[in-house]
Amino acid sequence: MKITVEISKLFTGRTDNLKAASNIILEDGDGERLIIKNVRVVKGEHGLFMSLPSRRNVNGEYKEMCYPLSATLRKRMSEAVLSAYDYELQKTAENPDDIPSA
């Protein structure tokens, strides 16, 4: 499975832990694709992590709306998101006028 990540927004001026929003495109060997929108890059206690789209349930808890069924796929997706985030940060450091607006 091919994993492609598009960083849609960098949040460089925010004071909270949200760092970026992205989309993940999953493509199988036959060319069939699935897009997962609003995948976030968040700064947590142990560093940056990928946060998949979630909703608050009736108990006030947030639950992911979609999620990989294996730890291996979650790790691959997370690595792809964080790598794309690092790449975008490097690009904007070289060209600060190209930062997408929040």
DSSP file (Angstrom, degrees, kcal/mol; ACC not computed):
  #  RESIDUE AA STRUCTURE BP1 BP2  ACC     N-H-->O    O-->H-N    N-H-->O    O-->H-N    TCO  KAPPA ALPHA  PHI   PSI    X-CA   Y-CA   Z-CA
    1    1 A M              0   0    0      0, 0.0     2,-0.4     0, 0.0    27,-0.2   0.000 360.0 360.0 360.0 131.0    0.0    0.0    0.0
    2    2 A K  E     -A   27   0A   0     25,-2.9    25,-2.6     2,-0.0     2,-0.5  -0.756 360.0-158.6 -91.5 135.5    1.3    3.4   -1.0
    3    3 A I  E     -A   26   0A   0     -2,-0.4     2,-0.4    23,-0.2    23,-0.2  -0.972  10.9-179.4-118.9 122.6    0.9    6.3    1.5
    4    4 A T  E     -A   25   0A   0     21,-2.5    21,-3.4    -2,-0.5     2,-0.4  -0.963   8.3-160.3-121.0 138.5    0.9    9.9    0.3
    5    5 A V  E     -A   24   0A   0     -2,-0.4     2,-0.5    19,-0.2    19,-0.2  -0.968   6.0-166.9-123.4 134.3    0.6   12.9    2.6
    6    6 A E  E     -A   23   0A   0     17,-2.5    17,-2.3    -2,-0.4     2,-0.7  -0.981  16.3-144.2-116.0 120.5   -0.4   16.4    1.7
    7    7 A I  E     -A   22   0A   0     -2,-0.5    15,-0.3    15,-0.2     3,-0.1  -0.763  19.6-179.5 -81.8 117.0    0.1   19.1    4.4
    8    8 A S  E     +     0   0A   0     13,-1.9     2,-0.3    -2,-0.7    14,-0.2   0.816  63.6  11.2 -89.6 -32.4   -2.8   21.5    3.9
    9    9 A K  E     -A   21   0A   0     12,-1.8    12,-2.3    93,-0.0     2,-0.4  -0.991  55.9-153.6-148.4 138.0   -2.0   24.0    6.6
   10   10 A L  E     -A   20   0A   0     90,-0.4     2,-0.7    -2,-0.3    10,-0.3  -0.928  10.9-154.6-103.8 135.9    0.9   24.8    8.9
   11   11 A F        +     0   0    0      8,-2.9     3,-0.4    -2,-0.4    90,-0.1  -0.686  34.5 150.2-110.1  77.2   -0.1   26.5   12.2
   12   12 A T        +     0   0    0     -2,-0.7    -1,-0.2     1,-0.2     8,-0.0   0.768  68.8  49.3 -81.8 -26.3    3.2   28.4   13.0
   13   13 A G  S    S+     0   0    0     -3,-0.2    -1,-0.2     2,-0.0     2,-0.1   0.441  86.1 107.1 -94.7   0.8    1.6   31.3   14.8
   14   14 A R        -     0   0    0     -3,-0.4    -3,-0.0     4,-0.2     0, 0.0  -0.444  57.0-151.8 -82.4 153.6   -0.6   29.4   17.2
   15   15 A T  S    S+     0   0    0     -2,-0.1    -1,-0.1     2,-0.0     2,-0.0   0.517  72.6  79.9-100.3  -8.0    0.1   29.0   20.9
   16   16 A D  S    S-     0   0    0      2,-0.1    -2,-0.0     1,-0.1     0, 0.0  -0.129  97.8 -93.7 -86.7-168.4   -1.7   25.7   21.4
   17   17 A N  S    S+     0   0    0     25,-0.1    26,-2.5    26,-0.0     2,-0.5   0.471  87.3 110.3 -90.2  -2.4   -0.3   22.2   20.5
   18   18 A L  E     + B   0  42A   0     24,-0.2    24,-0.2     1,-0.2    -4,-0.2  -0.634  35.2 167.9 -76.4 122.5   -1.8   22.0   17.0
   19   19 A K  E     -     0   0A   0     22,-3.0    -8,-2.9    -2,-0.5     2,-0.3   0.740  55.7  -9.7-108.0 -31.2    1.0   22.2   14.5
   20   20 A A  E     -AB  10  41A   0     21,-1.3    21,-2.5   -10,-0.3     2,-0.4  -0.991  48.4-135.8-163.6 160.3   -0.5   21.2   11.1
   21   21 A A  E     +AB   9  40A   0    -12,-2.3   -13,-1.9    -2,-0.3   -12,-1.8  -0.959  33.7 167.1-120.3 144.3   -3.4   19.8    9.2
   22   22 A S  E     -AB   7  39A   0     17,-2.3    17,-2.7    -2,-0.4     2,-0.4  -0.907  30.7-127.5-148.0 172.9   -3.0   17.2    6.5
   23   23 A N  E     -A    6   0A   0    -17,-2.3   -17,-2.5    -2,-0.3     2,-0.5  -0.984  18.0-149.5-125.3 139.6   -4.6   14.6    4.2
   24   24 A I  E     -AB   5  36A   0     12,-2.5    12,-3.0    -2,-0.4     2,-0.5  -0.933   6.2-161.0-109.3 132.1   -3.5   11.0    3.9
   25   25 A I  E     -AB   4  35A   0    -21,-3.4   -21,-2.5    -2,-0.5     2,-0.5  -0.963   4.6-163.9-113.0 120.2   -4.0    9.2    0.6
   26   26 A L  E     -AB   3  34A   0      8,-3.1     8,-2.3    -2,-0.5     2,-0.4  -0.893   8.5-173.8-103.0 130.1   -3.9    5.4    0.7
   27   27 A E  E     -AB   2  33A   0    -25,-2.6   -25,-2.9    -2,-0.5     6,-0.2  -0.987   9.3-151.6-129.5 128.5   -3.5    3.6   -2.6
   28   28 A D    >   -     0   0    0      4,-2.4     3,-1.7    -2,-0.4     6,-0.0  -0.278  40.1 -90.7 -87.6-179.9   -3.6   -0.1   -3.2
   29   29 A G  T 3  S+     0   0    0      1,-0.3    -1,-0.1     2,-0.1    -2,-0.0   0.676 123.9  57.6 -65.9 -18.8   -1.8   -2.1   -5.9
   30   30 A D  T 3  S-     0   0    0      2,-0.1    -1,-0.3     0, 0.0     3,-0.1   0.400 119.6-104.7 -92.6   2.0   -4.7   -1.7   -8.3
   31   31 A G  S <  S+     0   0    0     -3,-1.7     2,-0.3     1,-0.3    -2,-0.1   0.486  72.5 144.6  88.2   2.5   -4.7    2.1   -8.1
   32   32 A E        -     0   0    0      1,-0.0    -4,-2.4    -5,-0.0     2,-0.3  -0.580  32.5-160.3 -74.6 137.8   -7.8    2.3   -5.9
   33   33 A R  E     -B   27   0A   0     -2,-0.3     2,-0.4    -6,-0.2    -6,-0.2  -0.894  20.4-169.3-127.8 152.5   -7.4    5.2   -3.5
   34   34 A L  E     -B   26   0A   0     -8,-2.3    -8,-3.1    -2,-0.3     2,-0.4  -0.998  13.1-153.0-134.7 134.0   -8.9    6.4   -0.2
   35   35 A I  E     -B   25   0A   0     -2,-0.4     2,-0.6   -10,-0.2   -10,-0.2  -0.916   3.1-161.9-111.0 136.8   -8.4    9.9    1.3
   36   36 A I  E     -B   24   0A   0    -12,-3.0   -12,-2.5    -2,-0.4     3,-0.3  -0.968  19.0-158.2-114.4 113.7   -8.5   10.6    5.0
   37   37 A K  E     +     0   0A   0     -2,-0.6   -14,-0.2   -14,-0.2    -2,-0.0  -0.521  62.1  28.4 -93.2 158.8   -9.0   14.4    5.6
   38   38 A N  E     +     0   0A   0    -16,-0.3     2,-0.6     1,-0.2    -1,-0.2   0.875  66.7 164.3  62.2  43.9   -8.2   16.5    8.6
   39   39 A V  E     -B   22   0A   0    -17,-2.7   -17,-2.3    -3,-0.3     2,-0.3  -0.826  26.3-149.7 -86.9 125.3   -5.3   14.4   10.0
   40   40 A R  E     -BC  21  51A   0     11,-2.7    11,-2.8    -2,-0.6     2,-0.6  -0.683  16.9-140.9-104.9 150.9   -3.6   16.6   12.5
   41   41 A V  E     -BC  20  50A   0    -21,-2.5   -22,-3.0    -2,-0.3   -21,-1.3  -0.955  32.6-177.4-103.9 122.0    0.0   17.0   13.7
   42   42 A V  E     -BC  18  49A   0      7,-2.6     7,-2.3    -2,-0.6     2,-0.6  -0.935  27.0-130.6-126.0 142.6   -0.1   17.6   17.4
   43   43 A K  E     + C   0  48A   0    -26,-2.5     5,-0.2    -2,-0.4     2,-0.2  -0.842  37.5 173.3 -92.5 120.8    2.7   18.3   20.0
   44   44 A G  E >   - C   0  47A   0      3,-2.8     3,-1.5    -2,-0.6     0, 0.0  -0.477  50.2 -80.8-114.6-173.0    2.2   16.1   23.0
   45   45 A E  T 3  S+     0   0    0      1,-0.3     3,-0.1    -2,-0.2    -2,-0.0   0.821 130.3  39.5 -58.8 -33.2    4.2   15.3   26.1
   46   46 A H  T 3  S-     0   0    0      1,-0.4    -1,-0.3     0, 0.0     2,-0.2   0.103 125.5 -86.1-108.2  20.8    6.5   12.9   24.2
   47   47 A G  E <  S-C   44   0A   0     -3,-1.5    -3,-2.8     2,-0.0    -1,-0.4  -0.675  75.0 -14.8 111.7-166.6    6.8   14.9   21.0
   48   48 A L  E     +C   43   0A   0     -5,-0.2     2,-0.3    -2,-0.2    -5,-0.2  -0.433  60.9 175.2 -76.0 147.0    4.9   15.2   17.8
   49   49 A F  E     -C   42   0A   0     -7,-2.3    -7,-2.6    -2,-0.1     2,-0.4  -0.982  32.6-107.6-148.5 161.0    2.2   12.7   16.9
   50   50 A M  E     -C   41   0A   0     -2,-0.3     2,-0.5    -9,-0.2    -9,-0.2  -0.739  27.6-162.4 -88.1 132.3   -0.5   12.0   14.2
   51   51 A S  E     -C   40   0A   0    -11,-2.8   -11,-2.7    -2,-0.4     3,-0.1  -0.966   9.3-148.7-118.7 115.6   -4.1   12.5   15.3
   52   52 A L        -     0   0    0     -2,-0.5   -13,-0.1   -13,-0.2   -14,-0.1  -0.362  41.4 -72.8 -77.0 161.0   -6.7   11.0   13.1
   53   53 A P        +     0   0    0      0, 0.0    12,-3.0     0, 0.0    13,-0.7  -0.241  63.3 177.1 -55.5 138.8  -10.2   12.6   12.7
   54   54 A S  E     -D   64   0B   0     10,-0.3     2,-0.3    11,-0.2    10,-0.2  -0.926  21.4-149.6-142.3 165.0  -12.3   12.1   15.8
   55   55 A R  E     -D   63   0B   0      8,-2.3     8,-2.7    -2,-0.3     2,-0.5  -0.952  26.1-112.9-133.2 153.8  -15.7   13.0   17.3
   56   56 A R  E     -D   62   0B   0     -2,-0.3     6,-0.2     6,-0.2     2,-0.1  -0.753  33.6-148.3 -86.8 130.6  -16.8   13.6   20.8
   57   57 A N    >   -     0   0    0      4,-3.1     3,-2.1    -2,-0.5    -1,-0.0  -0.238  36.6 -85.7 -88.6-176.7  -19.3   10.9   22.0
   58   58 A V  T 3  S+     0   0    0      1,-0.3    -1,-0.1     2,-0.1    -2,-0.0   0.722 128.3  57.6 -65.0 -21.0  -22.1   11.4   24.5
   59   59 A N  T 3  S-     0   0    0      2,-0.2    -1,-0.3     1,-0.0     3,-0.1   0.416 119.3-109.4 -87.5   1.1  -19.7   10.8   27.4
   60   60 A G  S <  S+     0   0    0     -3,-2.1     2,-0.3     1,-0.3    -2,-0.1   0.523  77.1 132.0  83.7   5.4  -17.5   13.7   26.3
   61   61 A E        -     0   0    0      1,-0.0    -4,-3.1    -5,-0.0     2,-0.5  -0.669  57.2-124.6 -91.0 145.7  -14.7   11.4   25.1
   62   62 A Y  E     -D   56   0B   0     -2,-0.3     2,-0.4    -6,-0.2    -6,-0.2  -0.776  28.5-173.2 -90.1 131.9  -13.1   11.8   21.7
   63   63 A K  E     -D   55   0B   0     -8,-2.7    -8,-2.3    -2,-0.5     2,-0.1  -0.982  29.0-109.9-125.8 136.4  -13.1    8.7   19.6
   64   64 A E  E     -D   54   0B   0     -2,-0.4   -10,-0.3   -10,-0.2     3,-0.1  -0.389  17.3-152.3 -63.7 138.0  -11.3    8.2   16.2
   65   65 A M  S    S+     0   0    0    -12,-3.0     2,-0.3     1,-0.3   -11,-0.2   0.771  82.6  15.3 -82.4 -28.7  -13.7    8.1   13.3
   66   66 A C  S    S+     0   0    0    -13,-0.7    -1,-0.3     2,-0.0   -14,-0.1  -0.988  72.5 167.2-143.0 149.8  -11.3    6.0   11.2
   67   67 A Y        -     0   0    0     -2,-0.3     2,-0.1    -3,-0.1     7,-0.0  -0.987  38.1 -99.1-161.5 150.1   -8.3    4.0   12.3
   68   68 A P        -     0   0    0      0, 0.0     6,-0.0     0, 0.0    -2,-0.0  -0.456  24.7-139.9 -71.8 147.4   -5.9    1.4   10.9
   69   69 A L  S    S+     0   0    0     -2,-0.1     2,-0.4     2,-0.0     3,-0.1   0.484  82.8  54.2 -88.4  -3.2   -6.5   -2.1   12.1
   70   70 A S  S  > S-     0   0    0      1,-0.1     4,-1.9     0, 0.0     5,-0.1  -0.972  75.3-133.5-131.0 149.2   -2.8   -2.9   12.6
   71   71 A A  H  > S+     0   0    0     -2,-0.4     4,-2.3     1,-0.2     5,-0.2   0.829 107.7  59.5 -64.1 -32.5   -0.1   -1.3   14.5
   72   72 A T  H  > S+     0   0    0      2,-0.2     4,-2.3     1,-0.2    -1,-0.2   0.927 106.4  44.9 -64.0 -45.5    2.2   -1.6   11.5
   73   73 A L  H  > S+     0   0    0      2,-0.2     4,-2.7     1,-0.2     5,-0.2   0.910 112.1  52.3 -66.7 -41.2   -0.1    0.5    9.3
   74   74 A R  H  X S+     0   0    0     -4,-1.9     4,-2.7     1,-0.2    -1,-0.2   0.918 110.7  48.7 -59.1 -42.5   -0.6    3.1   12.0
   75   75 A K  H  X S+     0   0    0     -4,-2.3     4,-2.7     2,-0.2    -2,-0.2   0.920 111.5  48.6 -64.3 -44.1    3.2    3.4   12.3
   76   76 A R  H  X S+     0   0    0     -4,-2.3     4,-2.1     2,-0.2    -2,-0.2   0.910 113.6  47.2 -62.2 -42.7    3.6    3.8    8.6
   77   77 A M  H  X S+     0   0    0     -4,-2.7     4,-2.4     2,-0.2    -2,-0.2   0.928 113.0  48.7 -64.1 -45.1    0.9    6.4    8.4
   78   78 A S  H  X S+     0   0    0     -4,-2.7     4,-2.7    -5,-0.2     5,-0.3   0.921 111.1  49.5 -61.8 -45.8    2.3    8.3   11.3
   79   79 A E  H  X S+     0   0    0     -4,-2.7     4,-2.2     1,-0.2    -1,-0.2   0.892 111.3  50.0 -61.4 -39.7    5.9    8.3    9.9
   80   80 A A  H  X S+     0   0    0     -4,-2.1     4,-2.2    -5,-0.2    -2,-0.2   0.906 112.4  46.9 -66.1 -41.5    4.6    9.5    6.6
   81   81 A V  H  X S+     0   0    0     -4,-2.4     4,-2.3     2,-0.2    -2,-0.2   0.942 115.0  44.9 -65.7 -48.2    2.6   12.4    8.2
   82   82 A L  H  X S+     0   0    0     -4,-2.7     4,-2.4     1,-0.2    -1,-0.2   0.856 112.8  51.7 -67.1 -34.2    5.5   13.5   10.4
   83   83 A S  H  X S+     0   0    0     -4,-2.2     4,-2.3    -5,-0.3    -1,-0.2   0.919 110.5  47.9 -66.2 -43.6    8.0   13.2    7.5
   84   84 A A  H  X S+     0   0    0     -4,-2.2     4,-2.4     2,-0.2    -2,-0.2   0.884 111.2  52.0 -64.2 -38.3    5.7   15.4    5.3
   85   85 A Y  H  X S+     0   0    0     -4,-2.3     4,-2.3     2,-0.2    -2,-0.2   0.936 109.8  48.1 -62.2 -47.7    5.4   17.9    8.2
   86   86 A D  H  X S+     0   0    0     -4,-2.4     4,-2.2     1,-0.2    -2,-0.2   0.901 111.1  51.8 -59.1 -41.7    9.2   18.1    8.6
   87   87 A Y  H  X S+     0   0    0     -4,-2.3     4,-2.4     1,-0.2    -1,-0.2   0.921 109.8  48.4 -61.7 -45.3    9.6   18.6    4.8
   88   88 A E  H  X S+     0   0    0     -4,-2.4     4,-2.5     1,-0.2    -1,-0.2   0.887 109.9  52.4 -64.1 -38.8    7.1   21.4    4.8
   89   89 A L  H  X S+     0   0    0     -4,-2.3     4,-1.9     2,-0.2    -1,-0.2   0.913 110.1  48.4 -62.5 -41.8    8.9   23.1    7.8
   90   90 A Q  H  X S+     0   0    0     -4,-2.2     4,-1.6     2,-0.2    -2,-0.2   0.911 111.4  50.3 -63.9 -42.4   12.2   22.9    5.9
   91   91 A K  H  X S+     0   0    0     -4,-2.4     4,-2.0     1,-0.2    -2,-0.2   0.922 112.2  46.3 -61.4 -44.6   10.6   24.3    2.8
   92   92 A T  H  < S+     0   0    0     -4,-2.5    -1,-0.2     1,-0.2    -2,-0.2   0.801 107.5  57.3 -72.0 -27.4    9.1   27.2    4.7
   93   93 A A  H  < S+     0   0    0     -4,-1.9    -1,-0.2    -5,-0.2    -2,-0.2   0.868 111.9  42.7 -67.0 -34.7   12.3   27.9    6.5
   94   94 A E  H  < S+     0   0    0     -4,-1.6    -2,-0.2     1,-0.3    -1,-0.2   0.832 131.6  24.3 -77.5 -33.3   14.0   28.3    3.1
   95   95 A N    ><  +     0   0    0     -4,-2.0     3,-2.3    -5,-0.2    -1,-0.3  -0.700  68.0 177.2-132.2  79.0   11.1   30.4    1.7
   96   96 A P  G >  S+     0   0    0      0, 0.0     3,-0.9     0, 0.0    -1,-0.1   0.699  77.7  65.3 -61.5 -19.2    9.2   32.1    4.6
   97   97 A D  G 3  S+     0   0    0      1,-0.2    -5,-0.1    -5,-0.0    -2,-0.0   0.616  92.0  65.3 -76.1 -10.8    6.8   33.9    2.3
   98   98 A D  G <   +     0   0    0     -3,-2.3    -1,-0.2    -6,-0.2    -6,-0.1   0.238  67.2 130.4 -96.5  13.3    5.4   30.5    1.1
   99   99 A I    <   -     0   0    0     -3,-0.9     3,-0.1    -7,-0.2     2,-0.1  -0.534  63.2-120.0 -70.0 124.6    3.8   29.5    4.5
  100  100 A P        -     0   0    0      0, 0.0   -90,-0.4     0, 0.0     2,-0.1  -0.388  34.4-108.1 -62.7 141.9    0.2   28.5    3.9
  101  101 A S              0   0    0      1,-0.1   -91,-0.1   -92,-0.1   -90,-0.0  -0.385 360.0 360.0 -73.5 150.5   -2.2   30.7    5.9
  102  102 A A              0   0    0    -93,-0.1    -1,-0.1    -2,-0.1   -91,-0.0   0.431 360.0 360.0 -85.5 360.0   -4.0   29.4    9.0
